[in-house]
Amino acid sequence: MNIFNYTRILTILLIINQVKSSSSVYSKELDDQCSTYCYQVVKPLLENVNTDESMTEEYNELQHTIKLQAEKIKNLNKLIKSKDKLSKSCERQNGNQQKLIDQYETQLTTLKSEISSKDLEIKDLKSENVKTKELQDEITASKQASSCFGNLTNIQTLRVPIIHTMTVPCESNLPEAGGGWTVIQRRKDGSVNFNRPWSEYREGFGNLHGEFFLGLEKIHLLTQSQPHELFIFLGDFFNETRYARYSNFVIGNELEFYELKVLGNYSGTAPDSMQPHIHKMFSTPDRYNHTNIRCAKDYSSGWWFSKCYRSNLNGMYVYSDNDKDVNGIEWRSWKSRPMKFAQMMIRPLE
């Protein structure tokens, strides 16, 4: 802009001042004096002055606004820096926490693996325990099923190989013997005839609650299934009782004529009368399996005869001890007189 224009503007501003300080009448006169040309020149300038003032105010307002915004920006920058520091601190903490998390996850994975391994071990142990218990149950069941195990009394059903089951009397009330015995023969009142053929001695006969013979085949199966001991309980007509005990009792099968194979060691109060019959075969009145001597027929009974006997617990029952020469139930190593009571029992060896 040149000097002339500045001069011109100053002149106009001076005129504007004078116009503002004059009254409205003066302004009107001035308009009249300036004529058409003056008015046309000055009027737009006056309008521009008003516009400049408005712009100046707007500019000042904008400057104030800018200042406020700058202050806000400054505060925001401070806040951002503070947040950046906090963010970095959080990142560091997060990093540390992530490391801890990674460590814990590693430990957790290791522990899970160990737990899984222990679970497998526990499962295996449980499986082994189940198998062990099953075996123990089988062993116990086998013992209980094949003998009068424990303190059983009265009639019980046993399980044995081949014939599967058999019904037997159990005895646990004799103080001299203890518990768990299977009764295989009993004589007490003469209610049952023991002069029987081979087939009946093989299968058994009599009354399990009274006098009976269990049967050679059953006795063979019992003594064959596991080792047994033999207990013989005797009573005379003077109510004296004695017993003989043998540590191992085994008889053969029918093809072996139910041979008395094993007796083991003797102990007891009735002197031994069974050893002379060891390795002798069983005979009945209708079947001789020993020498030509007809002991079974002559003494009306079945037994392991040997010229003819030192004992015969299946002999004829007599009801008194009046005649020492009578043939009856005998255990000659104790006395050569008839017995009032005889009972044979077997029990598995412990």
Stockholm file with secondary structure:
# STOCKHOLM 1.0

chainA/1-350         MNIFNYTRILTILLIINQVKSSSSVYSKELDDQCSTYCYQVVKPLLENVNTDESMTEEYNELQHTIKLQAEKIKNLNKLIKSKDKLSKSCERQNGNQQKLIDQYETQLTTLKSEISSKDLEIKDLKSENVKTKELQDEITASKQASSCFGNLTNIQTLRVPIIHTMTVPCESNLPEAGGGWTVIQRRKDGSVNFNRPWSEYREGFGNLHGEFFLGLEKIHLLTQSQPHELFIFLGDFFNETRYARYSNFVIGNELEFYELKVLGNYSGTAPDSMQPHIHKMFSTPDRYNHTNIRCAKDYSSGWWFSKCYRSNLNGMYVYSDNDKDVNGIEWRSWKSRPMKFAQMMIRPLE
#=GR chainA/1-350 SS CCHHHHHHHHHHHHHHHHHHHSCHHHHHHHHHHHHHHHHHHHHHHHHHHHHHHHHHHHHHHHHHHHHHHHHHHHHHHHHHHHHHHHHHHHHHHHHHHHHHHHHHHHHHHHHHHHHHHHHHHHHHHHHHHHHHHHHHHHHHHHHHHHSCCTTCCEEEEEEETTTEEEEEEEECCCTTTCSCEEEEEEESSSCSCCCCCHHHHHHCEECTTSSEECCHHHHHHHHHHSCEEEEEEEECTTSCEEEEEESCCEECCGGGTTCEEECCCEEESSCCCSGGGTTCCCBBTTBCCSSSSCHHHHTTSCBCCSSSCSEETTSCCCSCCCCTTCCSSEETTTBSSCCSEEEEEEEECC
#=GC SS_cons         CCHHHHHHHHHHHHHHHHHHHSCHHHHHHHHHHHHHHHHHHHHHHHHHHHHHHHHHHHHHHHHHHHHHHHHHHHHHHHHHHHHHHHHHHHHHHHHHHHHHHHHHHHHHHHHHHHHHHHHHHHHHHHHHHHHHHHHHHHHHHHHHHHSCCTTCCEEEEEEETTTEEEEEEEECCCTTTCSCEEEEEEESSSCSCCCCCHHHHHHCEECTTSSEECCHHHHHHHHHHSCEEEEEEEECTTSCEEEEEESCCEECCGGGTTCEEECCCEEESSCCCSGGGTTCCCBBTTBCCSSSSCHHHHTTSCBCCSSSCSEETTSCCCSCCCCTTCCSSEETTTBSSCCSEEEEEEEECC
//
